[in-house]
Amino acid sequence: MIAIYRRCLFLDKEKNREMWLAKIAEFKQSTLSQREWCRQNNLKLSTFKYWLSRSEKSRGTVSV
């Protein structure tokens, strides 16, 4: 039972990660600032920056 619960948590985390990576990709396609893009997409800027940072660390890139 615990193993099933842990597997579900992992899948939810993976889906969440994939969703945020898709949002980051959408942002990078836009010409908007981070603040404006988040406002238009009803996202907290701090949460967006967290996921942007994670995505860049996983790729080994850092934005200036």
N, C-alpha and C positions, 0 to 999 in steps of 0.2 A: 504494500500500500504506500509506504514512504517513497519507494523508488518511482512509482507512478506519479506521485505528487512532485517530486524533484524533476522528473522529465517534463511535466507540464510547465513548471516554472522556467526551465531552460528554454522551452519552445516559445513561451511568452516573451522572454528576454530577447531571443533571437528575432522574433517578429518585430518587437519594438526597435531593435537596432536597425533592422532592414528598413522600417518605416522612416526612421530618422536619416539614414543614409540617402533615401530617396528624396526627402525634404531638402537635404544639403545639396543634392544634385540639382534640384529645381531652383534653389536660390542661386547657385553658381551660373545657371543659364540666364538669370535675370540681370537687369542693369540697376536694380534697386540696392539701397544701402541695407545693411543687416536690420537696422531699426525699422525701416519702412517695410521691408519684406515681412518681418515678424508681425508688424501691426496689421498688414493686409491679410495675413494668414492666421491671425488670432493666436499667436504663439508668444510665450514669454521670451524676451530677448536673452535673459540669463540661461534659460534651458537650451535655447538655440546655440548660444556660444559654447556651452558645455559639450554638446554633440558635435559641433564643428571642430572643436579642439580634439575630441576623441577620434573623429574621422581622419584628421590630419596626422595625428600621432600614429595611427594604425598604418598610414601610408608612408610615414617618415617625412612628411612635408610640413612646413610651417608657413602660414600666410603672414604678410607684413602689414 
